[in-house]
Amino acid sequence: MTQRSTSRTDVLKLARLRGEPEIFYSIQGEGKSIGIPSVFVRTTLCNLHCIWCDTDYTWNWEGTRFSHKNDDKPGYRKFSKKEWMVECNIDAVAAAVADFACANVILTGGEPMLQQAALVRLMEQLCAQSKDYHFEVETNGTLLPSPAFDQQIHQYNVSPKLENSGNPQKLREKSGPLRFFARSPKANFNFVVAEPSDLEEILSMLQQYAIPPDRVWLMPEGSTPAVLNKRRKWLVEICKKHGFRYSDRIHVQIWGAKKGV
C-alpha cells in the first residue's frame, strides 16, 4: 500500500502504525456519533500542535520544537516521520476501507482537511462502489472546505481548540472557517475541556459565531479512565446548566491509551 504517485491527488499521507497504514474498524468513541461502528482512516500531518494530543505521532516529528505533556515521561521522544508516516495510493486505501463491511467512514488525523483533494478522490471512489457510504471528518475548524470536499462530507465533527491546547489564539481560531461551520447544518462542535475555567472561553466563542448549545458537545480532556472519571463529574453539571451535550471518551474507557482501536 506504500506505492507513490506523481500526483498529490492520487496519494494520501497516512499515519503508520505497527508497520501498516492506520485504517481500522472500531466504534466512534466520542461526540455526536458515539458508539457507531465506523471505519477510521487516520491521516498524518497537522497545522496545530496540542500539548495533550493523543495522536501526536501524526505531527510531533524529530527536530521540531513543539511541546507535549508527555515530554517529562521516561522514554518519550519525538517521532520519526519516516517511521510513522506512509504515502498510500488512493486505490489501495479505498480497497482497504471496502474490506470492512461498514458504510460509516471517519476521516481523522492529524488534520485531515490538509489533504482535501486526495480525500475527495477517495470518497468519490468509494461512492462509485456503493452509494451507502457516509463520511464524517474530524477537524480542528481552522481550514475552509473546498466545494468538492463539502459536497462529499455528510458530517463535520469540529473541535475548536482552546487555550488549554497550548496553541496561540492566532493559530487555533480562524474566523472564516468557524463562521462556515457555524452556518453548516452538517457541523457539530466538540470542545475538549480540562478545567471548569475553560467554560468562559467556550461561551465567548459560541456567542461570537452564533453557535446554539444543542450543537455543542463537551468532552473531558484525558487519556486514562481515572482522569476522565475525575473530570466528568463536574463537566456533566456544566452541560446540564448550559444545555450542552456531554461526550465521554468510551474508547479510552475500553482500551485505555492504545492506538488503532
ChimeraX commands (.cxc) that place a marker at each C-alpha (Angstrom):
marker #1 position 0.00,0.00,0.00 radius 0.5
marker #1 position 3.02,2.27,0.01 radius 0.5
marker #1 position 3.26,2.87,-3.74 radius 0.5
marker #1 position 3.88,6.54,-4.51 radius 0.5
marker #1 position 2.25,8.59,-7.22 radius 0.5
marker #1 position 3.41,11.70,-9.05 radius 0.5
marker #1 position 0.05,13.39,-8.43 radius 0.5
marker #1 position -0.83,14.65,-4.97 radius 0.5
marker #1 position -4.49,13.84,-5.56 radius 0.5
marker #1 position -3.54,10.17,-6.07 radius 0.5
marker #1 position -1.79,9.86,-2.72 radius 0.5
marker #1 position -2.77,10.12,0.92 radius 0.5
marker #1 position -0.26,10.66,3.69 radius 0.5
marker #1 position -1.45,8.35,6.45 radius 0.5
marker #1 position -0.23,7.50,9.91 radius 0.5
marker #1 position 1.82,4.31,10.01 radius 0.5
marker #1 position 1.01,2.05,12.95 radius 0.5
marker #1 position 2.66,-1.31,13.57 radius 0.5
marker #1 position 4.16,-1.09,10.10 radius 0.5
marker #1 position 0.85,-0.57,8.28 radius 0.5
marker #1 position -1.30,2.43,7.28 radius 0.5
marker #1 position -3.68,3.22,10.13 radius 0.5
marker #1 position -7.02,2.14,8.68 radius 0.5
marker #1 position -9.13,0.26,11.19 radius 0.5
marker #1 position -12.65,-0.79,12.16 radius 0.5
marker #1 position -13.94,0.21,15.58 radius 0.5
marker #1 position -16.67,2.28,17.21 radius 0.5
marker #1 position -16.72,6.06,17.38 radius 0.5
marker #1 position -15.60,6.86,20.90 radius 0.5
marker #1 position -16.77,10.45,21.25 radius 0.5
marker #1 position -19.06,13.22,20.03 radius 0.5
marker #1 position -22.32,13.08,18.10 radius 0.5
marker #1 position -21.72,9.62,16.59 radius 0.5
marker #1 position -20.50,7.98,19.79 radius 0.5
marker #1 position -20.93,4.20,19.73 radius 0.5
marker #1 position -21.48,3.89,15.97 radius 0.5
marker #1 position -19.37,1.20,14.25 radius 0.5
marker #1 position -17.04,3.01,11.85 radius 0.5
marker #1 position -14.01,2.61,9.63 radius 0.5
marker #1 position -11.29,5.10,10.57 radius 0.5
marker #1 position -8.75,6.46,8.11 radius 0.5
marker #1 position -6.07,8.32,10.05 radius 0.5
marker #1 position -4.20,10.94,8.06 radius 0.5
marker #1 position -0.91,12.35,9.23 radius 0.5
marker #1 position 0.29,15.98,9.49 radius 0.5
marker #1 position -1.43,18.75,11.45 radius 0.5
marker #1 position -1.39,22.54,11.44 radius 0.5
marker #1 position -1.87,22.66,15.23 radius 0.5
marker #1 position 0.18,21.06,17.99 radius 0.5
marker #1 position -1.92,20.37,21.08 radius 0.5
marker #1 position 0.05,19.63,24.21 radius 0.5
marker #1 position -2.41,16.87,25.25 radius 0.5
marker #1 position -2.85,15.32,21.78 radius 0.5
marker #1 position -3.12,11.53,21.94 radius 0.5
marker #1 position -2.19,11.14,18.27 radius 0.5
marker #1 position 1.00,13.18,18.43 radius 0.5
marker #1 position 2.70,10.55,16.27 radius 0.5
marker #1 position 0.99,12.31,13.35 radius 0.5
marker #1 position 2.90,15.60,13.79 radius 0.5
marker #1 position 5.43,15.70,16.65 radius 0.5
marker #1 position 8.44,14.99,14.47 radius 0.5
marker #1 position 12.06,14.72,15.42 radius 0.5
marker #1 position 13.80,18.07,15.10 radius 0.5
marker #1 position 10.70,20.15,15.87 radius 0.5
marker #1 position 10.36,22.38,18.94 radius 0.5
marker #1 position 6.74,21.55,19.84 radius 0.5
marker #1 position 5.93,20.84,23.48 radius 0.5
marker #1 position 3.85,17.92,24.71 radius 0.5
marker #1 position 2.67,16.95,28.16 radius 0.5
marker #1 position 4.50,13.62,27.80 radius 0.5
marker #1 position 7.88,15.32,27.42 radius 0.5
marker #1 position 8.80,14.54,31.05 radius 0.5
marker #1 position 7.78,10.86,30.85 radius 0.5
marker #1 position 10.70,8.40,30.81 radius 0.5
marker #1 position 11.23,7.01,27.33 radius 0.5
marker #1 position 9.05,9.52,25.49 radius 0.5
marker #1 position 10.67,11.07,22.46 radius 0.5
marker #1 position 9.60,12.75,19.25 radius 0.5
marker #1 position 8.60,10.59,16.31 radius 0.5
marker #1 position 10.50,9.75,13.15 radius 0.5
marker #1 position 8.48,10.96,10.16 radius 0.5
marker #1 position 9.95,8.14,8.08 radius 0.5
marker #1 position 8.77,5.52,10.54 radius 0.5
marker #1 position 5.36,7.00,11.41 radius 0.5
marker #1 position 4.15,8.34,8.04 radius 0.5
marker #1 position 3.36,6.41,4.86 radius 0.5
marker #1 position 2.24,7.60,1.44 radius 0.5
marker #1 position -0.59,5.44,0.14 radius 0.5
marker #1 position -2.14,5.16,-3.30 radius 0.5
marker #1 position -5.83,6.11,-3.27 radius 0.5
marker #1 position -6.82,2.82,-4.93 radius 0.5
marker #1 position -5.16,0.87,-2.12 radius 0.5
marker #1 position -6.77,2.99,0.60 radius 0.5
marker #1 position -10.23,2.56,-0.98 radius 0.5
marker #1 position -9.69,-1.20,-1.17 radius 0.5
marker #1 position -8.66,-1.34,2.49 radius 0.5
marker #1 position -11.76,0.60,3.56 radius 0.5
marker #1 position -14.04,-1.54,1.39 radius 0.5
marker #1 position -12.69,-4.70,3.04 radius 0.5
marker #1 position -14.74,-3.80,6.11 radius 0.5
marker #1 position -18.49,-4.39,5.98 radius 0.5
marker #1 position -19.19,-0.89,7.30 radius 0.5
marker #1 position -20.53,2.18,5.49 radius 0.5
marker #1 position -19.68,4.83,8.10 radius 0.5
marker #1 position -16.21,6.19,7.34 radius 0.5
marker #1 position -14.46,8.66,9.64 radius 0.5
marker #1 position -11.60,10.73,8.25 radius 0.5
marker #1 position -9.41,11.63,11.19 radius 0.5
marker #1 position -5.87,12.71,11.95 radius 0.5
marker #1 position -3.78,14.69,12.42 radius 0.5
marker #1 position -5.79,17.25,10.46 radius 0.5
marker #1 position -7.49,15.51,7.50 radius 0.5
marker #1 position -8.50,18.75,5.80 radius 0.5
marker #1 position -4.87,19.43,4.93 radius 0.5
marker #1 position -5.39,16.73,2.26 radius 0.5
marker #1 position -8.80,17.62,0.88 radius 0.5
marker #1 position -8.14,16.91,-2.81 radius 0.5
marker #1 position -6.88,13.39,-2.15 radius 0.5
marker #1 position -9.72,12.69,0.27 radius 0.5
marker #1 position -12.25,13.81,-2.36 radius 0.5
marker #1 position -10.76,11.24,-4.71 radius 0.5
marker #1 position -11.03,8.57,-2.01 radius 0.5
marker #1 position -14.67,9.38,-1.25 radius 0.5
marker #1 position -15.60,9.50,-4.93 radius 0.5
marker #1 position -14.01,6.12,-5.49 radius 0.5
marker #1 position -15.83,4.56,-2.55 radius 0.5
marker #1 position -19.15,6.06,-3.63 radius 0.5
marker #1 position -18.63,4.59,-7.10 radius 0.5
marker #1 position -18.65,1.19,-5.38 radius 0.5
marker #1 position -21.62,1.89,-3.09 radius 0.5
marker #1 position -23.97,4.81,-2.51 radius 0.5
marker #1 position -24.39,3.72,1.12 radius 0.5
marker #1 position -21.16,5.30,2.33 radius 0.5
marker #1 position -21.49,8.04,4.94 radius 0.5
marker #1 position -18.45,10.26,5.51 radius 0.5
marker #1 position -17.52,12.14,8.67 radius 0.5
marker #1 position -14.43,14.26,9.12 radius 0.5
marker #1 position -12.79,15.22,12.40 radius 0.5
marker #1 position -11.27,18.68,12.06 radius 0.5
marker #1 position -9.90,21.44,14.27 radius 0.5
marker #1 position -12.01,24.00,12.41 radius 0.5
marker #1 position -9.17,26.17,11.09 radius 0.5
marker #1 position -9.48,25.27,7.39 radius 0.5
marker #1 position -12.25,26.03,4.90 radius 0.5
marker #1 position -13.59,23.03,2.99 radius 0.5
marker #1 position -13.47,23.21,-0.78 radius 0.5
marker #1 position -16.84,22.92,-2.59 radius 0.5
marker #1 position -15.90,19.43,-3.80 radius 0.5
marker #1 position -14.96,18.32,-0.27 radius 0.5
marker #1 position -18.11,19.82,1.23 radius 0.5
marker #1 position -20.24,18.02,-1.34 radius 0.5
marker #1 position -18.91,14.63,-0.24 radius 0.5
marker #1 position -18.95,15.13,3.54 radius 0.5
marker #1 position -22.08,14.21,5.49 radius 0.5
marker #1 position -20.91,15.31,8.93 radius 0.5
marker #1 position -18.26,17.70,10.25 radius 0.5
marker #1 position -17.04,16.90,13.76 radius 0.5
marker #1 position -15.45,20.28,14.52 radius 0.5
marker #1 position -13.19,20.52,17.56 radius 0.5
marker #1 position -12.08,24.15,18.01 radius 0.5
marker #1 position -9.06,24.29,20.28 radius 0.5
marker #1 position -8.99,26.29,23.48 radius 0.5
marker #1 position -6.13,27.91,25.36 radius 0.5
marker #1 position -5.64,24.61,27.19 radius 0.5
marker #1 position -4.30,23.11,23.94 radius 0.5
marker #1 position -1.15,25.23,24.11 radius 0.5
marker #1 position -1.72,26.71,20.64 radius 0.5
marker #1 position -1.68,30.53,20.30 radius 0.5
marker #1 position -5.09,32.03,19.52 radius 0.5
marker #1 position -3.98,33.34,16.12 radius 0.5
marker #1 position -3.37,29.75,15.03 radius 0.5
marker #1 position -6.23,27.93,16.73 radius 0.5
marker #1 position -9.10,30.34,15.99 radius 0.5
marker #1 position -9.82,31.23,12.35 radius 0.5
marker #1 position -12.98,33.28,11.95 radius 0.5
marker #1 position -13.67,32.38,8.30 radius 0.5
marker #1 position -13.77,28.60,8.76 radius 0.5
marker #1 position -15.61,28.87,12.09 radius 0.5
marker #1 position -18.32,31.03,10.52 radius 0.5
marker #1 position -18.65,28.49,7.70 radius 0.5
marker #1 position -19.08,25.59,10.12 radius 0.5
marker #1 position -21.45,27.58,12.32 radius 0.5
marker #1 position -23.72,28.06,9.29 radius 0.5
marker #1 position -23.42,24.48,8.03 radius 0.5
marker #1 position -26.20,22.11,9.15 radius 0.5
marker #1 position -23.68,19.28,8.79 radius 0.5
marker #1 position -21.39,20.59,11.54 radius 0.5
marker #1 position -21.35,19.86,15.25 radius 0.5
marker #1 position -18.85,21.24,17.75 radius 0.5
marker #1 position -16.78,19.24,20.24 radius 0.5
marker #1 position -14.76,21.09,22.88 radius 0.5
marker #1 position -12.02,19.42,24.91 radius 0.5
marker #1 position -12.34,20.69,28.49 radius 0.5
marker #1 position -9.54,20.40,31.03 radius 0.5
marker #1 position -10.73,22.78,33.78 radius 0.5
marker #1 position -14.05,24.46,34.72 radius 0.5
marker #1 position -12.43,27.79,33.82 radius 0.5
marker #1 position -12.42,26.69,30.14 radius 0.5
marker #1 position -16.16,27.40,30.08 radius 0.5
marker #1 position -15.69,31.18,29.79 radius 0.5
marker #1 position -13.70,30.74,26.58 radius 0.5
marker #1 position -16.29,28.34,25.15 radius 0.5
marker #1 position -19.21,30.65,25.89 radius 0.5
marker #1 position -17.40,33.56,24.28 radius 0.5
marker #1 position -16.76,31.57,21.12 radius 0.5
marker #1 position -20.35,30.34,20.91 radius 0.5
marker #1 position -21.64,33.89,21.20 radius 0.5
marker #1 position -19.19,35.27,18.65 radius 0.5
marker #1 position -20.08,32.67,16.00 radius 0.5
marker #1 position -23.77,32.22,16.90 radius 0.5
marker #1 position -23.46,28.50,17.68 radius 0.5
marker #1 position -26.54,27.15,19.51 radius 0.5
marker #1 position -25.96,24.95,22.58 radius 0.5
marker #1 position -27.75,21.93,21.08 radius 0.5
marker #1 position -24.91,21.62,18.54 radius 0.5
marker #1 position -22.23,21.59,21.24 radius 0.5
marker #1 position -20.59,18.59,22.90 radius 0.5
marker #1 position -18.21,18.99,25.86 radius 0.5
marker #1 position -15.65,16.26,26.39 radius 0.5
marker #1 position -13.19,15.86,29.27 radius 0.5
marker #1 position -9.52,16.02,28.38 radius 0.5
marker #1 position -7.74,12.84,29.40 radius 0.5
marker #1 position -6.18,9.66,28.09 radius 0.5
marker #1 position -6.77,7.44,31.15 radius 0.5
marker #1 position -10.04,6.26,32.71 radius 0.5
marker #1 position -9.01,7.74,36.07 radius 0.5
marker #1 position -8.57,11.26,34.68 radius 0.5
marker #1 position -11.82,11.07,32.70 radius 0.5
marker #1 position -13.73,9.87,35.75 radius 0.5
marker #1 position -12.49,12.82,37.80 radius 0.5
marker #1 position -13.35,15.44,35.19 radius 0.5
marker #1 position -16.70,14.09,34.03 radius 0.5
marker #1 position -18.27,14.68,37.43 radius 0.5
marker #1 position -18.11,18.46,37.16 radius 0.5
marker #1 position -18.32,18.59,33.37 radius 0.5
marker #1 position -21.72,16.88,33.35 radius 0.5
marker #1 position -23.04,19.61,35.65 radius 0.5
marker #1 position -21.78,22.30,33.25 radius 0.5
marker #1 position -23.59,20.56,30.38 radius 0.5
marker #1 position -26.82,20.38,32.37 radius 0.5
marker #1 position -26.63,24.07,33.28 radius 0.5
marker #1 position -26.00,25.34,29.74 radius 0.5
marker #1 position -27.90,22.81,27.63 radius 0.5
marker #1 position -24.80,21.25,26.05 radius 0.5
marker #1 position -24.37,17.59,25.14 radius 0.5
marker #1 position -21.88,15.58,27.18 radius 0.5
marker #1 position -19.41,13.33,25.40 radius 0.5
marker #1 position -17.32,10.72,27.12 radius 0.5
marker #1 position -14.33,9.03,25.51 radius 0.5
marker #1 position -15.52,5.42,25.52 radius 0.5
marker #1 position -12.56,4.15,23.51 radius 0.5
marker #1 position -10.33,5.26,26.41 radius 0.5
marker #1 position -12.66,3.54,28.89 radius 0.5
marker #1 position -12.46,0.30,26.90 radius 0.5
marker #1 position -8.87,0.22,25.59 radius 0.5
marker #1 position -7.01,2.90,27.53 radius 0.5
marker #1 position -4.41,4.84,25.51 radius 0.5
marker #1 position -3.94,2.05,22.94 radius 0.5
marker #1 position -3.54,3.22,19.34 radius 0.5
marker #1 position -5.51,1.97,16.33 radius 0.5
marker #1 position -8.67,0.88,18.17 radius 0.5
marker link #1:1,2 radius 0.2
marker link #1:2,3 radius 0.2
marker link #1:3,4 radius 0.2
marker link #1:4,5 radius 0.2
marker link #1:5,6 radius 0.2
marker link #1:6,7 radius 0.2
marker link #1:7,8 radius 0.2
marker link #1:8,9 radius 0.2
marker link #1:9,10 radius 0.2
marker link #1:10,11 radius 0.2
marker link #1:11,12 radius 0.2
marker link #1:12,13 radius 0.2
marker link #1:13,14 radius 0.2
marker link #1:14,15 radius 0.2
marker link #1:15,16 radius 0.2
marker link #1:16,17 radius 0.2
marker link #1:17,18 radius 0.2
marker link #1:18,19 radius 0.2
marker link #1:19,20 radius 0.2
marker link #1:20,21 radius 0.2
marker link #1:21,22 radius 0.2
marker link #1:22,23 radius 0.2
marker link #1:23,24 radius 0.2
marker link #1:24,25 radius 0.2
marker link #1:25,26 radius 0.2
marker link #1:26,27 radius 0.2
marker link #1:27,28 radius 0.2
marker link #1:28,29 radius 0.2
marker link #1:29,30 radius 0.2
marker link #1:30,31 radius 0.2
marker link #1:31,32 radius 0.2
marker link #1:32,33 radius 0.2
marker link #1:33,34 radius 0.2
marker link #1:34,35 radius 0.2
marker link #1:35,36 radius 0.2
marker link #1:36,37 radius 0.2
marker link #1:37,38 radius 0.2
marker link #1:38,39 radius 0.2
marker link #1:39,40 radius 0.2
marker link #1:40,41 radius 0.2
marker link #1:41,42 radius 0.2
marker link #1:42,43 radius 0.2
marker link #1:43,44 radius 0.2
marker link #1:44,45 radius 0.2
marker link #1:45,46 radius 0.2
marker link #1:46,47 radius 0.2
marker link #1:47,48 radius 0.2
marker link #1:48,49 radius 0.2
marker link #1:49,50 radius 0.2
marker link #1:50,51 radius 0.2
marker link #1:51,52 radius 0.2
marker link #1:52,53 radius 0.2
marker link #1:53,54 radius 0.2
marker link #1:54,55 radius 0.2
marker link #1:55,56 radius 0.2
marker link #1:56,57 radius 0.2
marker link #1:57,58 radius 0.2
marker link #1:58,59 radius 0.2
marker link #1:59,60 radius 0.2
marker link #1:60,61 radius 0.2
marker link #1:61,62 radius 0.2
marker link #1:62,63 radius 0.2
marker link #1:63,64 radius 0.2
marker link #1:64,65 radius 0.2
marker link #1:65,66 radius 0.2
marker link #1:66,67 radius 0.2
marker link #1:67,68 radius 0.2
marker link #1:68,69 radius 0.2
marker link #1:69,70 radius 0.2
marker link #1:70,71 radius 0.2
marker link #1:71,72 radius 0.2
marker link #1:72,73 radius 0.2
marker link #1:73,74 radius 0.2
marker link #1:74,75 radius 0.2
marker link #1:75,76 radius 0.2
marker link #1:76,77 radius 0.2
marker link #1:77,78 radius 0.2
marker link #1:78,79 radius 0.2
marker link #1:79,80 radius 0.2
marker link #1:80,81 radius 0.2
marker link #1:81,82 radius 0.2
marker link #1:82,83 radius 0.2
marker link #1:83,84 radius 0.2
marker link #1:84,85 radius 0.2
marker link #1:85,86 radius 0.2
marker link #1:86,87 radius 0.2
marker link #1:87,88 radius 0.2
marker link #1:88,89 radius 0.2
marker link #1:89,90 radius 0.2
marker link #1:90,91 radius 0.2
marker link #1:91,92 radius 0.2
marker link #1:92,93 radius 0.2
marker link #1:93,94 radius 0.2
marker link #1:94,95 radius 0.2
marker link #1:95,96 radius 0.2
marker link #1:96,97 radius 0.2
marker link #1:97,98 radius 0.2
marker link #1:98,99 radius 0.2
marker link #1:99,100 radius 0.2
marker link #1:100,101 radius 0.2
marker link #1:101,102 radius 0.2
marker link #1:102,103 radius 0.2
marker link #1:103,104 radius 0.2
marker link #1:104,105 radius 0.2
marker link #1:105,106 radius 0.2
marker link #1:106,107 radius 0.2
marker link #1:107,108 radius 0.2
marker link #1:108,109 radius 0.2
marker link #1:109,110 radius 0.2
marker link #1:110,111 radius 0.2
marker link #1:111,112 radius 0.2
marker link #1:112,113 radius 0.2
marker link #1:113,114 radius 0.2
marker link #1:114,115 radius 0.2
marker link #1:115,116 radius 0.2
marker link #1:116,117 radius 0.2
marker link #1:117,118 radius 0.2
marker link #1:118,119 radius 0.2
marker link #1:119,120 radius 0.2
marker link #1:120,121 radius 0.2
marker link #1:121,122 radius 0.2
marker link #1:122,123 radius 0.2
marker link #1:123,124 radius 0.2
marker link #1:124,125 radius 0.2
marker link #1:125,126 radius 0.2
marker link #1:126,127 radius 0.2
marker link #1:127,128 radius 0.2
marker link #1:128,129 radius 0.2
marker link #1:129,130 radius 0.2
marker link #1:130,131 radius 0.2
marker link #1:131,132 radius 0.2
marker link #1:132,133 radius 0.2
marker link #1:133,134 radius 0.2
marker link #1:134,135 radius 0.2
marker link #1:135,136 radius 0.2
marker link #1:136,137 radius 0.2
marker link #1:137,138 radius 0.2
marker link #1:138,139 radius 0.2
marker link #1:139,140 radius 0.2
marker link #1:140,141 radius 0.2
marker link #1:141,142 radius 0.2
marker link #1:142,143 radius 0.2
marker link #1:143,144 radius 0.2
marker link #1:144,145 radius 0.2
marker link #1:145,146 radius 0.2
marker link #1:146,147 radius 0.2
marker link #1:147,148 radius 0.2
marker link #1:148,149 radius 0.2
marker link #1:149,150 radius 0.2
marker link #1:150,151 radius 0.2
marker link #1:151,152 radius 0.2
marker link #1:152,153 radius 0.2
marker link #1:153,154 radius 0.2
marker link #1:154,155 radius 0.2
marker link #1:155,156 radius 0.2
marker link #1:156,157 radius 0.2
marker link #1:157,158 radius 0.2
marker link #1:158,159 radius 0.2
marker link #1:159,160 radius 0.2
marker link #1:160,161 radius 0.2
marker link #1:161,162 radius 0.2
marker link #1:162,163 radius 0.2
marker link #1:163,164 radius 0.2
marker link #1:164,165 radius 0.2
marker link #1:165,166 radius 0.2
marker link #1:166,167 radius 0.2
marker link #1:167,168 radius 0.2
marker link #1:168,169 radius 0.2
marker link #1:169,170 radius 0.2
marker link #1:170,171 radius 0.2
marker link #1:171,172 radius 0.2
marker link #1:172,173 radius 0.2
marker link #1:173,174 radius 0.2
marker link #1:174,175 radius 0.2
marker link #1:175,176 radius 0.2
marker link #1:176,177 radius 0.2
marker link #1:177,178 radius 0.2
marker link #1:178,179 radius 0.2
marker link #1:179,180 radius 0.2
marker link #1:180,181 radius 0.2
marker link #1:181,182 radius 0.2
marker link #1:182,183 radius 0.2
marker link #1:183,184 radius 0.2
marker link #1:184,185 radius 0.2
marker link #1:185,186 radius 0.2
marker link #1:186,187 radius 0.2
marker link #1:187,188 radius 0.2
marker link #1:188,189 radius 0.2
marker link #1:189,190 radius 0.2
marker link #1:190,191 radius 0.2
marker link #1:191,192 radius 0.2
marker link #1:192,193 radius 0.2
marker link #1:193,194 radius 0.2
marker link #1:194,195 radius 0.2
marker link #1:195,196 radius 0.2
marker link #1:196,197 radius 0.2
marker link #1:197,198 radius 0.2
marker link #1:198,199 radius 0.2
marker link #1:199,200 radius 0.2
marker link #1:200,201 radius 0.2
marker link #1:201,202 radius 0.2
marker link #1:202,203 radius 0.2
marker link #1:203,204 radius 0.2
marker link #1:204,205 radius 0.2
marker link #1:205,206 radius 0.2
marker link #1:206,207 radius 0.2
marker link #1:207,208 radius 0.2
marker link #1:208,209 radius 0.2
marker link #1:209,210 radius 0.2
marker link #1:210,211 radius 0.2
marker link #1:211,212 radius 0.2
marker link #1:212,213 radius 0.2
marker link #1:213,214 radius 0.2
marker link #1:214,215 radius 0.2
marker link #1:215,216 radius 0.2
marker link #1:216,217 radius 0.2
marker link #1:217,218 radius 0.2
marker link #1:218,219 radius 0.2
marker link #1:219,220 radius 0.2
marker link #1:220,221 radius 0.2
marker link #1:221,222 radius 0.2
marker link #1:222,223 radius 0.2
marker link #1:223,224 radius 0.2
marker link #1:224,225 radius 0.2
marker link #1:225,226 radius 0.2
marker link #1:226,227 radius 0.2
marker link #1:227,228 radius 0.2
marker link #1:228,229 radius 0.2
marker link #1:229,230 radius 0.2
marker link #1:230,231 radius 0.2
marker link #1:231,232 radius 0.2
marker link #1:232,233 radius 0.2
marker link #1:233,234 radius 0.2
marker link #1:234,235 radius 0.2
marker link #1:235,236 radius 0.2
marker link #1:236,237 radius 0.2
marker link #1:237,238 radius 0.2
marker link #1:238,239 radius 0.2
marker link #1:239,240 radius 0.2
marker link #1:240,241 radius 0.2
marker link #1:241,242 radius 0.2
marker link #1:242,243 radius 0.2
marker link #1:243,244 radius 0.2
marker link #1:244,245 radius 0.2
marker link #1:245,246 radius 0.2
marker link #1:246,247 radius 0.2
marker link #1:247,248 radius 0.2
marker link #1:248,249 radius 0.2
marker link #1:249,250 radius 0.2
marker link #1:250,251 radius 0.2
marker link #1:251,252 radius 0.2
marker link #1:252,253 radius 0.2
marker link #1:253,254 radius 0.2
marker link #1:254,255 radius 0.2
marker link #1:255,256 radius 0.2
marker link #1:256,257 radius 0.2
marker link #1:257,258 radius 0.2
marker link #1:258,259 radius 0.2
marker link #1:259,260 radius 0.2
marker link #1:260,261 radius 0.2
view
